[in-house]
């Protein structure tokens, strides 16, 4: 074996570990990471409580909403649309009630959207500093959810707007209460808004990994 081949093989292991770590971080934002091959992507998709079709459609809804809203709002506002299991959450700022209603109509008109939660504020666009703070809060909330022992962080989508944290996901009432408590404890959070789809504890059990069979 040549020295160059041996060196390449020694490098493969840390690179693979780094790619896997990146995939795990991407899953916290609700994305199926297309890295480290199809096996990693398949694992990320399987950990999501939405069907693969719903995950794909949620991404499509967000992209279509961005295009439609840009035509309605332009530079007169700052609007974000997040979709989870075909439920669209609209956050941000617009100049008046007419624009707020127009944005909601556009989102409702997107194929696949089953319901809309309109949390737009009538105000000027948020500052870069405010948005940076929101990004930091989102990161802290996600990290706190990962640290929790009795809930699955992958089951939650976290959106922050002007210090308000919006929690989305398919969760039990118990998980919702726990996640809400965790988010409220994060520094900088002004309020927590729950935009959940609730499942029963019996449904929750179906998503739990089967224990490995014990050796005989």
C-alpha positions, 0 to 999 in steps of 0.5 A: 500500500502506498503512503498516499493511500494510507494517509487518505484512509487515516483521514476518512474517519474524522471527515466522516465523523464531522459530516455526521455531526453536521447532519445531526445539527441540520436535523434540528432545524427540521431539514433532512441533511443530504450529507454522508450518503443516503444512509444518513439522510434516511436516518434523519427522515425516519426520526421525523414524525411527519411522513416523508411526503409532508416533509418534502411538501413543507419545504415546497410551501416555504419556497413558494411562500417566499416568492409570493410574499416578495411580490406582495410585501416588497421592501415594506415589510419583513415576513417569514413563513415556516411550515410543519406538517402542512401548517403554515406559521407566518411571522414578521412585520408588515405596514398595515392590516391590509398587507397582513391580510394579503400575505395570509391570503397568498399563503392560504392559496399555496397548494398543500397548505392545510391551515395558517397561523398568522402572527404578523405584527403591524410594525416596521421591519425588525433590525439586523440586531434584533434578527441576530438576537432571534437566531441566537435564542433559537440556537439556545432553545434547540440546544436546551431541547437536546439536553432534555432527557425525556423529549426528542428534540428532533420532534420540534421546530423552533422559530423566534421573532422579536424574542417570541419563540414559536414551537411547532411539531407533532408532540404529546401534551406532556412533551409540549408542556416540557418544551414550553417550560424549557423555552421559557427558561432561555435568556431573552425569550419574551413569550412562548407560542405553541403551534403544535399538532397533538398526538396521543401517548399511544401514538408516541409509543409507535415512534419510539425505537424498538429495543435491541434484542438481547443475546441468548 
